[in-house]
């Protein structure tokens, strides 16, 4: 299981992430509000502005202060490492 750093030392399991989206649209704001009411919102922003919303396969919503592109790059780096390890072991 590979963990992705989403800021301030907080980690999310890469294989549990379904989507990384911007928090600007009204539907995403509703998703955040609904998650807060249901108790499935995880705020990892440490009081900073939310720049990315991570949706997991367990329906948890994770807020990060890092931009979507930064998180995407970190996941891509993980995928590249995994591919290289697979080739070495295969």
Secondary structure, DSSP 8 states (H G I E B T S, - for coil): --EEEEETTEEEEGGGEEEEE-TTSHHHHHHHHHHHHHT-EEE-STTS---EEEEETTS-EEEESS-HHHHHHHHHHHHHHHHHHHHHH-
